[in-house]
Amino acid sequence: METALLIVVLAAAACFAFLNGFRDASAAIALPLRTRALTPTIAVLLAAFFNFVGALMSLILALSLHDKLFAIPSGVDGLAILAAGVAAAVLWGIYQWWRGYPSSSTHALIGGLVGAGFGAVLKGEAPISDVNGSILPVVVAPLLLSPVVAMVFGYLFVYPAVWGSRYSQPSSVHRKVRQAQAVGAGAVALGHGMQDGQRTIAIVVMALGAAGLNNDGGVPVWVVICSAALLALGTLGGGWRIVYTLGTRLVRLDPMRGFVAQMTSGVLLFVGAMALHLPLSTTHTTTSATIGAGMNQPNARVNRRLWLKILRAWVATPVVSAAVALILYLALSPLI
């Protein structure tokens, strides 16, 4: 049973990585496509490449993340928690993609693991341990604060961009900014790979540890390469429903403000991954920076009704994922 559960967890982690790239491709390509800075083919190839590179760069960061999340019990108890938690995050991600809503896979994963851990407590099995005060400043607070920070910076950074182009013709500004948006797309994709590559790596490392196959707690190279490849393959799919939501339905940005939103989210993802070693949601950061830049336009074109729906989905993500994981764990528990 332990081997079977390990296979299930690895399969669920592979689906999680692929879906992560598929859904979050919109973070890098939605705005360049909206402003016609890139063609769809070039955009997804560019995003896939930099997602792959970013995920490879997350090797050093993966240990700092999984060590700060939870301590999964060994054996079938820990593998069952991982299987239920990751599966719940995958199911919620598919549902949100079908609706065309950008939502955080990180929130879904953490909610799923907590819900599955609660299921273990209800069944009298070994629970998740080390869920202590460190989880709040290390994981929860950055995930909650990043949308606010991204929105404020996205709004404020429009001012220096407008000031710097005050003596240039709009057509000239738009042409130059469209060229720069290719750089912005690569920056966001690289930041996404560095941030979200850690999630799949951490899942697999915890699964191998629970199965007794990685007692030293290190990160095998094959785990990093496979996670990066799956993230890149998912990115090639484009996730066009969410691209349409971010680029057209939610807010309509001119090229300059689109570039401001891209660079704001890219910089925040870099700082979170490389300087602070904190997990940030790429989806929340990019969406919020886009809204912030969109609000700072002569004619703000933010679809506030859709924005509220997305906010409700963000709040529901950890709750629903926890509930689904709880149900999945209780359904799986008779087999372990």
C-alpha positions in Angstrom: 0.0 0.0 0.0 2.9 2.4 0.7 4.3 2.0 -2.8 0.8 2.5 -4.3 0.3 5.6 -2.3 3.7 7.0 -3.3 2.8 6.4 -7.0 -0.5 8.2 -6.5 1.3 11.2 -4.8 3.9 11.4 -7.5 1.2 11.3 -10.2 -0.8 14.0 -8.4 2.3 16.1 -8.0 2.9 15.8 -11.8 -0.6 16.9 -12.5 -0.2 19.8 -10.1 3.0 21.0 -11.8 1.5 20.7 -15.3 -1.7 22.4 -14.3 0.3 25.1 -12.5 2.1 26.0 -15.7 -1.1 25.7 -17.7 -3.1 28.0 -15.6 -0.4 30.5 -14.6 0.8 31.0 -18.2 -1.6 33.8 -18.3 0.5 35.7 -15.7 3.3 36.1 -18.3 1.5 36.3 -21.6 -2.0 37.9 -21.1 -0.8 41.5 -21.2 1.7 41.2 -24.1 -1.0 39.4 -26.1 -3.5 42.1 -25.2 -1.3 44.9 -26.4 -0.1 42.8 -29.4 3.5 43.0 -28.2 3.9 39.2 -28.8 2.2 36.6 -31.0 0.6 33.7 -29.1 3.2 31.2 -30.3 6.2 33.3 -29.3 4.6 34.2 -26.0 4.0 30.7 -24.8 7.5 29.6 -26.0 9.1 32.5 -24.2 7.1 31.8 -21.0 7.8 28.1 -21.1 11.5 28.6 -21.5 11.8 31.0 -18.6 9.4 29.0 -16.4 11.8 26.0 -17.0 14.9 28.1 -16.1 13.2 29.6 -13.0 12.1 26.2 -11.8 15.7 24.9 -12.1 16.9 28.0 -10.1 14.4 27.1 -7.3 16.6 24.2 -6.2 18.1 26.1 -3.4 14.8 27.7 -2.4 12.9 24.4 -2.2 14.5 23.2 1.0 13.7 26.5 2.7 10.0 26.2 1.7 9.3 22.5 2.5 11.1 22.8 5.8 8.9 25.7 6.8 5.5 24.2 5.8 4.7 21.1 7.7 6.2 17.9 9.0 4.4 15.0 7.3 4.2 11.8 9.3 6.1 8.9 7.9 4.6 5.9 6.2 1.1 5.5 4.7 -0.4 8.2 7.0 1.8 10.9 5.5 1.4 9.7 1.9 -2.4 9.6 2.3 -2.4 13.2 3.6 -0.2 14.3 0.6 -2.4 12.4 -1.9 -5.6 13.9 -0.7 -4.2 17.4 -0.3 -2.5 17.6 -3.7 -5.5 16.0 -5.4 -7.8 18.6 -3.9 -5.6 21.4 -5.1 -5.6 19.9 -8.6 -9.4 19.5 -8.7 -9.9 23.1 -7.5 -7.4 24.4 -10.1 -9.2 22.7 -12.9 -12.5 24.1 -11.8 -11.1 27.6 -11.6 -9.5 27.3 -15.0 -12.9 26.2 -16.4 -14.5 29.3 -14.9 -11.6 31.4 -16.4 -10.7 32.8 -12.9 -7.0 33.3 -11.9 -6.5 31.7 -8.5 -3.6 30.6 -6.4 -2.3 27.1 -6.6 -0.3 27.7 -3.5 -3.4 28.6 -1.4 -5.1 25.6 -2.8 -2.2 23.3 -1.9 -1.8 24.6 1.7 -5.6 24.4 2.2 -5.6 20.9 0.9 -2.8 19.7 3.1 -4.4 21.3 6.2 -7.8 19.7 5.3 -6.2 16.3 4.8 -4.3 16.7 8.1 -7.5 17.5 9.9 -9.0 14.3 8.4 -6.1 12.4 9.9 -6.9 13.9 13.3 -10.5 12.8 13.0 -9.5 9.3 12.2 -7.1 9.1 15.1 -4.1 8.8 12.7 -0.8 10.6 12.9 -1.4 14.3 12.1 0.6 17.0 10.4 3.0 18.4 13.0 5.0 21.6 13.3 2.0 23.8 12.2 3.1 26.4 14.6 3.5 30.2 14.8 6.2 30.2 12.0 3.6 29.3 9.4 1.9 32.7 9.8 4.9 35.0 9.1 6.6 32.6 6.7 3.7 31.4 4.5 0.3 32.9 5.3 1.2 36.6 5.7 3.2 36.9 2.4 0.4 35.2 0.5 -2.2 37.6 2.0 -0.1 40.8 1.7 1.3 40.3 -1.8 -1.9 41.3 -3.6 -2.1 44.5 -1.6 1.5 45.4 -2.2 1.3 44.5 -5.9 -1.8 46.6 -6.4 -0.3 49.7 -4.6 3.0 49.4 -6.5 1.2 48.8 -9.8 -0.8 52.0 -9.3 2.2 54.1 -8.1 4.7 53.0 -10.7 2.5 54.4 -13.4 3.4 57.9 -12.4 7.2 57.7 -13.1 6.4 55.9 -16.4 4.1 58.6 -17.5 6.5 61.3 -16.4 9.4 59.7 -18.3 7.4 59.7 -21.5 5.8 63.1 -21.2 7.6 64.6 -24.2 7.3 61.6 -26.5 4.6 60.9 -29.0 2.1 58.2 -27.9 2.8 56.1 -31.0 6.5 56.1 -30.2 5.9 55.2 -26.6 3.6 52.4 -27.4 6.1 51.0 -30.0 9.0 51.0 -27.5 7.0 49.7 -24.6 5.7 46.8 -26.7 9.3 45.8 -27.4 10.0 46.0 -23.6 7.0 43.8 -22.8 8.8 40.8 -24.2 11.4 41.4 -21.4 8.5 41.8 -18.9 6.9 38.5 -20.0 10.3 36.7 -19.5 10.7 38.3 -16.1 7.3 37.2 -14.9 7.7 33.7 -16.2 11.2 33.4 -14.6 9.7 34.7 -11.3 6.8 32.2 -11.6 9.2 29.3 -12.2 11.3 30.3 -9.2 8.3 30.6 -7.0 6.0 27.8 -8.1 8.7 25.4 -9.0 9.3 25.1 -5.3 5.7 23.8 -4.7 6.1 20.6 -6.7 9.6 20.0 -5.5 8.5 20.3 -1.9 5.6 17.8 -2.4 7.9 15.2 -3.9 10.6 15.7 -1.3 8.0 15.2 1.5 6.5 12.2 -0.3 10.0 10.5 -0.7 10.7 11.3 3.0 7.4 9.8 4.1 8.2 6.6 2.1 11.7 6.4 3.7 13.4 7.0 0.3 15.0 10.3 1.1 16.0 10.3 4.8 18.7 12.9 4.4 16.1 15.5 3.3 18.0 16.6 0.2 16.5 17.4 -3.2 17.3 14.9 -5.9 18.3 16.4 -9.2 15.7 14.4 -11.1 12.9 15.9 -9.0 14.0 19.4 -10.0 14.3 18.6 -13.7 11.0 16.8 -13.9 9.2 19.5 -12.0 10.7 22.2 -14.3 9.8 20.2 -17.4 6.2 19.6 -16.4 5.8 23.3 -15.5 7.1 24.3 -18.9 5.0 21.8 -20.7 1.9 23.1 -19.0 2.9 26.6 -19.9 2.9 25.7 -23.6 -0.9 25.0 -23.2 -1.5 28.7 -22.7 -4.5 28.5 -20.3 -6.4 30.7 -22.7 -9.5 31.0 -20.6 -7.6 32.9 -17.9 -5.6 34.8 -20.5 -8.9 36.2 -21.9 -10.0 37.1 -18.4 -6.8 39.0 -17.4 -6.2 40.6 -20.8 -9.7 41.5 -21.9 -12.5 40.9 -19.4 -10.9 42.2 -16.1 -9.1 45.3 -17.3 -7.9 46.8 -20.6 -4.4 48.3 -20.3 -2.5 50.3 -22.8 1.1 49.0 -23.5 2.8 51.3 -21.0 0.6 50.3 -18.1 0.8 46.7 -19.2 4.6 46.9 -19.0 4.4 48.6 -15.5 2.1 45.7 -14.3 4.5 43.1 -15.7 7.6 44.6 -14.1 5.9 45.2 -10.8 4.8 41.5 -10.5 8.2 40.3 -11.8 10.2 42.3 -9.3 8.0 41.2 -6.4 8.4 37.6 -7.4 12.1 37.9 -7.6 12.4 39.7 -4.2 10.1 37.1 -2.6 12.1 34.1 -4.0 15.7 35.3 -3.9 15.9 37.9 -1.1 13.2 37.0 1.4 12.8 33.3 0.6 9.1 33.7 1.0 6.3 32.1 -1.1 4.3 34.6 -3.1 1.3 33.7 -5.3 2.2 34.6 -8.9 -1.5 34.7 -9.8 -2.4 37.1 -6.9 0.6 39.3 -7.5 0.1 39.6 -11.3 -3.6 40.1 -11.1 -3.3 42.7 -8.4 -0.6 44.6 -10.2 -2.7 44.6 -13.4 -5.7 46.0 -11.5 -3.5 48.6 -9.8 -2.1 49.8 -13.1 -5.5 49.7 -14.7 -7.0 51.9 -12.0 -4.4 54.6 -12.8 -5.6 55.4 -16.3 -7.5 58.5 -17.5 -10.5 56.2 -18.1 -10.2 53.4 -15.6 -11.4 50.2 -17.2 -11.5 47.7 -14.4 -14.4 45.4 -14.4 -15.3 45.7 -10.7 -18.0 43.1 -10.8 -15.6 40.5 -12.2 -13.0 41.7 -9.8 -15.3 40.9 -6.8 -16.0 37.5 -8.2 -12.3 36.8 -8.4 -11.8 38.0 -4.9 -14.5 35.7 -3.7 -12.8 32.8 -5.5 -9.5 33.7 -3.8 -11.1 33.6 -0.4 -12.9 30.3 -1.2 -9.7 28.6 -2.5 -8.1 27.4 0.8 -11.5 26.7 2.4 -12.9 24.6 -0.5 -9.6 22.9 -1.0 -9.4 21.9 2.6 -13.0 20.6 2.5 -12.4 18.5 -0.6 -9.1 17.2 0.8 -10.9 16.2 4.0 -13.5 14.3 2.0 -10.8 12.6 -0.1 -8.8 11.6 2.9 -11.8 10.1 4.7 -12.7 8.2 1.5 -9.1 6.9 1.2 -8.7 6.1 4.9 -10.4 2.6 4.8 -7.7 1.5 2.4 -4.7 2.4 4.6 
